[in-house]
């Protein structure tokens, strides 16, 4: 039988104190995700051109290998950033919007303090099962 997962519980002050680092990590992660989307689109475009019968161009194989290598590098960088967020104790919900939650106690129950990129401070909370749509002002 596996032990239950232990989660860090944050006070609002504790979550706010790590927010500058979390903000930086979330922004870097969002940027890396967009870079990965672009690399994948390039590979998809290449595959489509091959399916329509386009002929090979000089250096084509090297271009594909370089693009795949870049995609692997970016994916590894994303894993590293996500791991750092996890080690801080927050939970990444959406890499593209930089949505993160911090578990906290509110009226003797565990809830999420909710924050996303573009917000200057943590101003919302929601129940564990309601998600972003259930956000309420603190």
Residue pairs with C-beta under 8 A, 6 or more apart in sequence:
7 89
7 103
7 110
8 89
8 103
9 103
9 104
9 105
9 110
10 89
10 90
10 102
10 103
10 104
10 113
11 104
12 104
12 113
12 122
12 138
15 90
15 102
15 104
15 113
15 115
15 122
16 121
16 122
18 88
18 89
18 90
19 115
19 121
19 122
21 88
22 85
22 88
22 90
22 100
22 115
23 98
23 117
25 81
25 84
25 85
25 88
26 85
26 92
26 98
26 100
26 116
26 117
27 98
27 117
28 81
29 78
29 81
29 82
29 85
29 92
29 95
29 98
30 95
30 96
30 97
30 98
30 117
32 74
32 77
32 78
32 81
33 78
33 95
33 96
34 96
35 74
36 71
36 74
36 75
36 78
39 67
39 70
39 71
39 74
40 71
42 67
43 64
43 67
43 68
43 71
46 63
46 64
46 67
78 95
82 92
82 95
85 92
85 100
86 92
89 102
89 103
90 100
90 101
90 102
91 100
91 101
91 102
91 103
91 112
92 99
92 100
93 99
93 100
93 101
93 131
93 132
94 116
97 116
97 117
98 116
98 117
98 118
99 114
99 115
99 116
99 117
99 132
100 114
100 115
100 116
101 112
101 113
101 114
101 115
101 126
102 112
102 113
102 115
102 122
103 110
103 111
103 112
103 113
104 110
104 111
104 112
104 113
104 125
105 111
106 125
110 128
111 125
111 126
111 127
111 128
112 125
112 126
112 127
112 128
113 122
113 124
113 125
113 138
114 122
114 124
114 125
114 126
114 132
114 135
115 121
115 122
115 123
115 124
122 138
123 137
123 138
124 135
124 136
124 137
124 138
125 135
125 136
125 138
126 132
126 134
126 135
126 136
127 134
